[in-house]
Amino acid sequence: MGVLLVYDPLMIQSHQGEYQVKFTNDVWFDEIESETNHYIIDEKIADCYQEALSKILQSPSVLLIKATESNKALHQFPAYVEHLVKNKVRRDHRFIAIGGGIIQDITCFLAATLLRGVNWWFYPTTLLAQADSCIGSKSSINCGNTKNILGTFTPPKKITIALKFLDTLDRVDICSGVGEMLKVHAIEGIDSFNSIANDYELLFTNKLIMQKYIRRSLEIKKKIIEQDEFDRGIRNVMNYGHTFGHAIESAADYKIPHGIAVTIGMDMANYVASNFKFGSEENYLRMHPILKKNFSKFIDYDIPLETFINAISKDKKNKGNNQLGLILPDKKGVPTRTFFENDHRFKAVCKDYLLTGRTL
């Protein structure tokens, strides 16, 4: 679809200083070939890009990891640490993460904790990571049955976004990334959401349009994270769709990709807000068609209510014994932090959505 237009780096301010997001079309790894680098790579990416990664894959310290939720659980980390120690990791070395959000989470946690801090760079290979998770410093790992309960704020020193990686993603993977893009545009406002909704189909066929919305998604997020890097105030709105989405992922045994679960989560948040008169039915009906289109391949996927309620009860944003910390759209459609009692009425509305609301 022609020459990509955006090549200017995006600079992000963080508590560890400024870091850079670089945009490129192709996949170049020659700049990261070094004996003091330790490579942490999604094994699927290593297989898909064997030629481009050939020199790196022959390096002394290469950790290939299957990108599954179970592999970012705490009990897996002793093996990762053992590999790095065996390969004589030092504080002045660098971790190079090549993969999506799971590889990002694993690498970030290691970078923050091993030797009390090792620098890292990130090559995001999924749309979700490129358009959302790559910036913001935040990453989390799982422990036991609880998702994302342990985490840190440790940004990479450099991020390189190569759109070429998107060529090997299937439509479900693209939809997962689009889910987070829809989220951040909804946070910016009605006009912003309507713009990406109107261009929805072009995201799958036109690289220039996709590039435009990846860049714009990061620009919207940049404004929020630079005001509230540690997620204590305004950044809470970035959890729009996530409280419900994480519970949906858990209830579906992680068979629903994260960004698609977030898409369902936004739709569910809008539905709950409308039913409790916190938000408006108009907002739910305005957003529902495009959200439904984005999770259409999982529209009939079984999400057991009791498992869902149990998962949402454990969310780290909750307060006290029975108050759920939720981001719901208010009557103007603005995502807003609020607290709801985890009672029979809330459970009934969730049941109604899971049975009928998502298929309307």
C-alpha positions as CSV (number, residue, x, y, z in Angstrom):
1,M,0.0,0.0,0.0
2,G,2.8,2.4,-0.8
3,V,5.6,3.9,1.3
4,L,4.8,4.2,4.9
5,L,4.7,7.8,6.0
6,V,5.6,8.0,9.7
7,Y,9.2,7.6,10.6
8,D,9.7,10.3,13.2
9,P,10.5,8.8,16.6
10,L,8.0,9.2,19.4
11,M,9.7,10.3,22.6
12,I,8.2,9.1,26.0
13,Q,9.1,10.7,29.3
14,S,9.4,8.3,32.3
15,H,10.8,8.1,35.8
16,Q,13.9,6.5,34.3
17,G,14.4,9.2,31.7
18,E,13.3,9.6,28.1
19,Y,12.9,6.6,25.9
20,Q,12.3,6.3,22.1
21,V,9.8,4.6,19.9
22,K,11.2,4.2,16.5
23,F,9.0,3.3,13.5
24,T,10.2,1.2,10.5
25,N,8.6,-0.9,7.8
26,D,11.2,-3.7,7.6
27,V,12.7,-6.0,10.2
28,W,16.3,-5.1,10.9
29,F,18.3,-6.8,13.7
30,D,21.9,-5.9,12.8
31,E,21.8,-3.0,15.3
32,I,21.3,-5.4,18.2
33,E,24.0,-8.0,17.5
34,S,26.3,-7.9,20.5
35,E,28.1,-10.3,22.8
36,T,26.7,-8.4,25.8
37,N,23.1,-8.9,24.8
38,H,20.7,-11.6,26.1
39,Y,17.9,-12.3,23.6
40,I,14.5,-13.3,24.9
41,I,12.4,-14.3,21.9
42,D,9.0,-15.7,21.2
43,E,9.8,-19.2,19.7
44,K,7.1,-18.7,17.0
45,I,8.9,-15.5,15.9
46,A,12.2,-17.3,15.8
47,D,10.7,-19.9,13.5
48,C,8.9,-17.3,11.2
49,Y,12.0,-15.1,10.9
50,Q,14.8,-17.6,10.9
51,E,16.7,-15.9,8.1
52,A,16.5,-12.3,9.6
53,L,17.4,-13.7,13.1
54,S,20.0,-16.1,11.9
55,K,23.0,-14.4,13.5
56,I,21.1,-13.6,16.8
57,L,19.9,-17.2,17.1
58,Q,23.6,-18.3,17.1
59,S,24.4,-16.0,20.0
60,P,25.5,-17.5,23.3
61,S,22.5,-16.3,25.2
62,V,19.2,-16.9,23.5
63,L,16.1,-17.7,25.5
64,L,13.3,-19.0,23.3
65,I,9.9,-19.0,25.1
66,K,6.5,-20.1,23.9
67,A,4.2,-17.1,24.3
68,T,1.6,-18.6,26.7
69,E,0.1,-17.2,29.9
70,S,1.5,-20.2,31.8
71,N,5.0,-19.2,30.8
72,K,4.8,-15.8,32.4
73,A,3.8,-17.4,35.7
74,L,6.1,-16.9,38.7
75,H,7.1,-20.5,39.0
76,Q,8.7,-20.4,35.5
77,F,11.2,-17.6,36.4
78,P,13.8,-19.7,38.2
79,A,14.6,-21.4,34.8
80,Y,14.9,-18.1,33.1
81,V,17.2,-16.7,35.8
82,E,19.3,-19.9,35.7
83,H,19.8,-19.5,31.9
84,L,20.9,-15.8,32.3
85,V,23.2,-16.6,35.2
86,K,24.7,-19.5,33.3
87,N,25.4,-17.0,30.5
88,K,27.2,-14.6,32.8
89,V,24.6,-11.8,32.8
90,R,26.0,-8.5,34.2
91,R,24.4,-5.2,35.1
92,D,25.9,-3.4,32.1
93,H,24.5,-6.0,29.7
94,R,21.2,-5.6,27.8
95,F,18.1,-7.8,27.4
96,I,16.5,-7.7,23.9
97,A,12.8,-8.8,23.9
98,I,11.4,-9.9,20.5
99,G,7.8,-10.8,20.7
100,G,4.4,-9.7,22.0
101,G,3.0,-8.7,25.3
102,I,3.9,-12.0,27.1
103,I,7.6,-11.7,26.1
104,Q,7.4,-8.1,27.1
105,D,6.1,-9.0,30.5
106,I,8.7,-11.7,31.1
107,T,11.6,-9.5,30.0
108,C,10.5,-6.4,31.9
109,F,10.1,-8.4,35.1
110,L,13.6,-9.9,34.7
111,A,15.1,-6.5,33.8
112,A,13.6,-4.9,36.9
113,T,14.6,-7.6,39.4
114,L,17.7,-9.4,38.2
115,L,20.9,-7.8,39.6
116,R,18.6,-4.9,40.8
117,G,18.2,-3.7,37.2
118,V,19.3,-4.5,33.7
119,N,18.5,-2.3,30.7
120,W,16.3,-3.7,27.9
121,W,15.1,-3.0,24.4
122,F,11.8,-4.1,22.9
123,Y,10.9,-5.3,19.4
124,P,7.1,-5.7,19.6
125,T,5.9,-8.3,17.1
126,T,2.1,-8.2,17.7
127,L,-0.3,-5.4,16.9
128,L,-1.4,-5.3,20.5
129,A,2.1,-4.7,21.7
130,Q,2.9,-2.2,19.0
131,A,-0.2,-0.1,19.4
132,D,-0.6,-0.3,23.2
133,S,1.5,-2.2,25.7
134,C,5.0,-1.3,24.4
135,I,4.9,2.1,26.1
136,G,3.9,3.0,29.6
137,S,6.5,1.2,31.7
138,K,4.0,-1.2,33.2
139,S,4.2,-5.0,33.0
140,S,2.9,-7.9,35.1
141,I,3.2,-11.6,35.6
142,N,0.9,-14.2,37.0
143,C,1.1,-16.2,40.2
144,G,-1.0,-19.3,40.9
145,N,-4.4,-18.7,39.5
146,T,-4.2,-14.9,39.7
147,K,-3.4,-13.0,36.5
148,N,-1.1,-10.0,36.5
149,I,-0.7,-9.9,40.3
150,L,3.0,-9.2,40.4
151,G,4.5,-6.3,38.4
152,T,6.8,-3.4,37.9
153,F,7.2,-0.1,36.2
154,T,10.4,-0.5,34.1
155,P,10.4,1.0,30.6
156,P,12.7,-0.3,27.9
157,K,15.4,2.1,26.7
158,K,14.3,1.7,23.1
159,I,11.4,0.4,21.2
160,T,11.4,-0.5,17.5
161,I,8.1,-0.9,15.8
162,A,8.4,-2.8,12.5
163,L,5.1,-3.1,10.7
164,K,6.5,-6.0,8.7
165,F,5.8,-8.2,11.7
166,L,2.0,-7.7,11.1
167,D,2.3,-9.6,7.8
168,T,2.5,-12.9,9.7
169,L,-0.4,-12.3,12.0
170,D,-3.8,-13.8,11.4
171,R,-7.1,-11.9,11.6
172,V,-7.7,-12.9,15.2
173,D,-4.3,-11.5,16.2
174,I,-5.1,-8.3,14.4
175,C,-8.5,-8.0,16.0
176,S,-6.8,-8.5,19.4
177,G,-4.6,-5.4,18.7
178,V,-7.5,-3.5,17.3
179,G,-9.4,-4.1,20.5
180,E,-6.8,-2.0,22.4
181,M,-6.8,0.6,19.7
182,L,-10.6,0.9,20.0
183,K,-10.2,1.3,23.7
184,V,-7.8,4.2,23.6
185,H,-9.7,6.0,21.0
186,A,-12.9,5.6,23.1
187,I,-11.0,7.1,26.0
188,E,-10.0,10.1,23.9
189,G,-13.6,10.8,23.0
190,I,-16.7,10.1,20.8
191,D,-15.2,11.7,17.7
192,S,-12.0,9.7,18.0
193,F,-13.8,6.4,18.5
194,N,-16.2,7.1,15.6
195,S,-13.2,7.9,13.4
196,I,-11.4,4.5,13.9
197,A,-14.8,2.7,13.8
198,N,-15.5,4.2,10.4
199,D,-12.1,3.0,9.1
200,Y,-12.4,-0.4,10.8
201,E,-12.3,-2.5,7.7
202,L,-9.4,-0.6,6.2
203,L,-7.2,-1.5,9.2
204,F,-7.1,-5.0,7.8
205,T,-6.3,-4.1,4.2
206,N,-4.4,-0.7,4.1
207,K,-1.0,-0.4,5.9
208,L,-1.0,3.3,5.7
209,I,-4.3,3.5,7.6
210,M,-3.1,0.9,10.1
211,Q,0.1,2.8,10.6
212,K,-1.8,6.1,11.2
213,Y,-3.9,4.5,13.9
214,I,-1.0,2.7,15.6
215,R,0.8,6.1,15.9
216,R,-2.3,7.9,17.0
217,S,-3.0,5.2,19.6
218,L,0.4,5.7,21.1
219,E,0.1,9.5,21.0
220,I,-3.2,9.3,23.0
221,K,-1.6,6.9,25.5
222,K,1.6,9.0,25.8
223,K,-0.4,12.0,27.1
224,I,-2.0,9.9,29.8
225,I,1.1,7.9,31.0
226,E,3.3,11.0,31.1
227,Q,0.8,12.6,33.5
228,D,0.4,9.4,35.7
229,E,3.1,6.8,35.0
230,F,2.4,4.9,38.2
231,D,-1.3,4.4,37.6
232,R,-2.6,6.3,40.7
233,G,-4.9,8.8,39.0
234,I,-5.9,9.6,35.4
235,R,-4.2,6.5,34.0
236,N,-6.9,4.3,35.7
237,V,-9.1,5.1,32.6
238,M,-6.7,2.9,30.6
239,N,-8.3,-0.1,32.4
240,Y,-11.5,0.5,30.6
241,G,-12.7,-2.9,29.4
242,H,-9.9,-4.6,31.4
243,T,-11.6,-5.5,34.7
244,F,-14.2,-7.3,32.8
245,G,-11.7,-8.4,30.1
246,H,-9.3,-10.0,32.5
247,A,-12.2,-11.9,34.2
248,I,-13.4,-13.1,30.8
249,E,-9.9,-14.3,29.9
250,S,-9.7,-16.3,33.2
251,A,-13.2,-17.7,32.8
252,A,-12.4,-18.8,29.3
253,D,-9.1,-20.4,30.4
254,Y,-7.2,-17.9,28.3
255,K,-8.7,-19.3,25.1
256,I,-9.9,-15.8,24.2
257,P,-7.0,-13.4,23.2
258,H,-6.4,-10.5,25.5
259,G,-7.4,-7.7,23.1
260,I,-10.6,-9.5,22.1
261,A,-11.4,-10.1,25.8
262,V,-10.9,-6.4,26.3
263,T,-13.3,-5.6,23.4
264,I,-15.9,-7.8,25.0
265,G,-15.0,-6.2,28.4
266,M,-15.7,-2.7,27.0
267,D,-19.0,-3.8,25.6
268,M,-19.9,-5.4,28.9
269,A,-18.8,-2.2,30.8
270,N,-21.1,-0.2,28.5
271,Y,-24.0,-2.6,29.1
272,V,-23.5,-2.6,32.9
273,A,-23.3,1.2,33.0
274,S,-26.5,1.4,31.0
275,N,-28.4,-1.1,33.1
276,F,-27.4,0.6,36.3
277,K,-28.2,4.1,34.9
278,F,-24.6,5.2,35.5
279,G,-24.2,5.5,31.8
280,S,-26.6,5.7,28.9
281,E,-28.2,3.1,26.6
282,E,-27.3,5.4,23.7
283,N,-23.6,5.0,24.4
284,Y,-23.9,1.2,24.6
285,L,-25.9,1.1,21.3
286,R,-23.5,3.5,19.6
287,M,-20.4,1.4,20.3
288,H,-21.9,-2.1,20.3
289,P,-21.9,-2.8,16.5
290,I,-18.2,-2.2,16.0
291,L,-17.2,-3.9,19.3
292,K,-19.3,-6.9,18.3
293,K,-17.7,-7.0,14.9
294,N,-14.3,-7.1,16.5
295,F,-15.1,-10.0,18.9
296,S,-17.4,-11.8,16.3
297,K,-15.3,-14.9,16.1
298,F,-15.8,-15.4,19.9
299,I,-19.4,-14.3,20.2
300,D,-20.7,-17.7,21.1
301,Y,-17.7,-18.7,23.3
302,D,-18.8,-20.1,26.6
303,I,-17.9,-17.8,29.6
304,P,-19.1,-19.5,32.8
305,L,-20.8,-16.9,35.0
306,E,-19.5,-18.3,38.4
307,T,-15.9,-18.5,37.1
308,F,-16.2,-15.0,35.7
309,I,-17.6,-13.6,39.0
310,N,-14.9,-15.4,41.0
311,A,-12.2,-13.9,38.7
312,I,-13.5,-10.3,38.8
313,S,-13.7,-10.5,42.6
314,K,-9.9,-10.9,42.7
315,D,-9.1,-7.9,40.6
316,K,-6.4,-5.8,42.1
317,K,-8.4,-2.6,41.6
318,N,-11.1,-3.7,44.0
319,K,-11.6,-2.1,47.4
320,G,-12.5,-3.7,50.7
321,N,-14.2,-7.1,50.8
322,N,-17.0,-6.6,48.3
323,Q,-16.4,-3.4,46.2
324,L,-15.4,-3.8,42.6
325,G,-13.2,-1.1,41.1
326,L,-14.6,-0.5,37.6
327,I,-14.1,1.9,34.7
328,L,-17.5,2.6,33.3
329,P,-18.7,5.2,30.7
330,D,-20.7,7.9,32.4
331,K,-23.8,9.5,30.8
332,K,-21.6,11.5,28.4
333,G,-19.7,8.3,27.4
334,V,-16.6,9.3,29.3
335,P,-14.8,6.3,30.9
336,T,-14.8,7.0,34.7
337,R,-13.6,5.2,37.7
338,T,-16.3,4.0,40.1
339,F,-17.0,1.3,42.6
340,F,-19.9,-1.2,42.5
341,E,-21.1,-3.7,45.1
342,N,-20.4,-7.2,44.0
343,D,-23.9,-8.2,44.9
344,H,-26.8,-10.2,43.4
345,R,-27.9,-7.3,41.1
346,F,-24.5,-6.9,39.6
347,K,-24.3,-10.7,39.1
348,A,-27.7,-10.7,37.4
349,V,-26.7,-7.9,34.9
350,C,-23.5,-9.8,34.1
351,K,-25.4,-13.0,33.5
352,D,-27.8,-11.1,31.2
353,Y,-25.0,-9.7,29.2
354,L,-23.2,-13.0,28.9
355,L,-26.4,-14.8,27.8
356,T,-27.9,-12.1,25.5
357,G,-26.2,-8.7,25.6
358,R,-23.2,-9.5,23.6
359,T,-25.2,-11.1,20.8
360,L,-27.8,-8.4,20.3
